[in-house]
Amino acid sequence: MLAVCVLLLTGSAGCGSGGAQENGQKGDSPSPVGKLLDETDKQGHQYREVDEKGAPGVGIEVQPAADDGGWNVRLTLRDFRFSAAGGKAAAVTGRGVARLFVDGRPVARLRTSAYRLSARYVPHGTHHLTARLYADDGTVWTVEGEPVESTADITASGPEHAGTANGALSVHGSPPRTGGRGSPDRGGKAS
């Protein structure tokens, strides 16, 4: 009888700890993620450094919208998922939001990979559209001190632009620092 009690106590303790890990945060790491750096972006968001291996990546593709003079923006993500609105404001590995900037000015916060950019943000001329990845606590995901972002050049020809877009796909910023062209994993070019 004593042996049965010991087995039950040992078994329930083992089951309890395993169940807690599985039910904790659905596989997300509850421990601190990366290292906070002293550096911030222009908007004051602190950098959060992660190792290159398994780091999130983003690519951006921009096409003129035929119907209203705006721009269709599509993000390609690697090792990154968008968080649902209203979630906990904590950094979780490979999760968060993307923010779009035109010529360094913030224009949108995204929780999806597709976005319609209004023509009012892109007047006549060439502009830089940047997608940057953020953790849910507002920190900027970085690798080797560089924000995880991608920039595309877009040119608006006039009020009803017959514009062009030259998108750069990048993990660590523009220009890409490692890898070949044409891949959202390691940098490249798309149109």
N, C-alpha and C positions, 0 to 999 in steps of 0.2 A: 504494500500500500504506500509506503514511503517513497518507493521508486516511481510510482505513478504520479504522485504529487510533484516530485522533482521534475519529471518529464513535462507535466502540464505547465508548471511555472516557467521552465526553460523554453518550451514550445511557444507559449503565449508571448513571452518577452521577445523571442525571435520574430514571431509573426507581426507583433506590434511595430517594431522598428522598420521592418520592410514595408509594411503598409503605409507608414507615415511618409516614407520617401516617395512611394508611388502616388499618394494622394496630395502631397505637399503643394507643388505648383506645376503639376502636369509636365514634369520633365525639365522645367526651367530651373536654372541654378539660383537657389535662394541666397547664396553667399555673395560677397562683394564682387563686382565684375570689373576687371581691368584696374588701371591706376589713374587716379585723377591727377592731371597736370596743372601747373599754375597758369598756363596759356589759355586764352579764350578767343572765340570768334569775334567779329565786329559787333555783334549784337549782345556780347557779354556772356555767352554760354561757354561754360568750362569744358575743356577737352578731357576725354576719357580714353586713355591709351589701352589698346588690346594687341595681342600678338598677331603677326601676319597670318600664321596658320589658323584657319577657321574664321578669320576676320570677315565682317560683312563687306559686301561690295555693291556698287550701284552703277548702272549704265543709263544713258539718257538718249532717246531718239525723239526728234521733233519734225513734224510735217505740217505744211500749211493746211489749214482747214478750208475746204472749197466753199462752204456756204456763208461764212460770216467774217472772213478776214482774220480770224483768230488762228491759234496754233494747237495742233494735237500733240500732246506730250505723252510719251510712254517710257516708264522706268523698267529696267531689267535688274532684278535683284539676285544676289548670291549670298547664301548663309544669312538671310535677313527676312523677318516677317513683320508685317505691320501689326501694331497693337490696336485693339478695339478702343473706341472712345470711352472715357470714363473709368479706365483701368487705373491700377495703382501707379503712382508716380515714382517708380523705382527702375534702376538699370537692370535689365535682364539680358543675358547673352543673346545677341542676334535679333533683338526686338526693338521696336520704337516707331518713329515717324520719319518722313522725308519732308524737307522744306525746300521750296523753290525760290530762287533769287534771280531777278533780272538786273544785270549790271550791278550786282552786290546789294540790291534792295529786296527785302523779303516780300513775296507776293502770295504765297500759299503754303499751307501745312497739309500734307497728304497722308492718308491712311489707305491709299489704293495706288495701283501702278499706272492708272490712266487719268489724264487731266486735260481739260480744255482751257488753254491760256487765252485770255481776252486780248484782242488787238490793241486795246488801250494801254497795255503794258509794254508794247513793242512798236513805238513810233518809227517813222522812216529812218533807215540806217541799219547798221550792224550792231547786234547786242549779244551779250553773253548770258545764257540761261544755265543756272547751276542747280543741281539737285544734291543736297547734303543730308546724310543720315544722322539722326539724333536718337538717344535713348529716351525712355519715357520720363526720366527725371530731368530732361532738358539738356543733358550733356551731349557733346558732339563726339561721335565715334571717331577715333583716330588710330592710325598705324604709323609708327616711326615719326610721330609728331605732326603728321599731315592729316587733315580731315578726310573722312571717307566721303568723297563727292565725285561728281562728274559734271563737265561743262560742255554745252553745245553752243556754237555760234549760229545765230539766226539773223537774216537780213530781210527787212521789210522795205519793199520798193515804193510803196505809196499807200493811199487810203484803202484801196482794194489790192493788197499786196499780191504780187506774183513772186512771193518771197522764196528764199532758199534756206535750207537748214543744213548745217554740218555738225553732227552730233559726235561728241567724244565719249566713248565708253571707258570708264576708269574705276579702279578700286581705290587708289590713293590720291586722286586729284589729277589735275591737268598740268602738264603732260604726264602720261602714265610713267611710273618709274621702273616697272618691271614687266616682263612678259611681252607677248606678241600683239599685233594689231587685230582688230575685228572681233574680240571676245569680251563680253561683259565681265569675265573673270579677271582679266589682266590688262585691259585697256585696248582701245581701238577706235574705229571710226564707223559711223553709220549715217545714213541719210534717209 
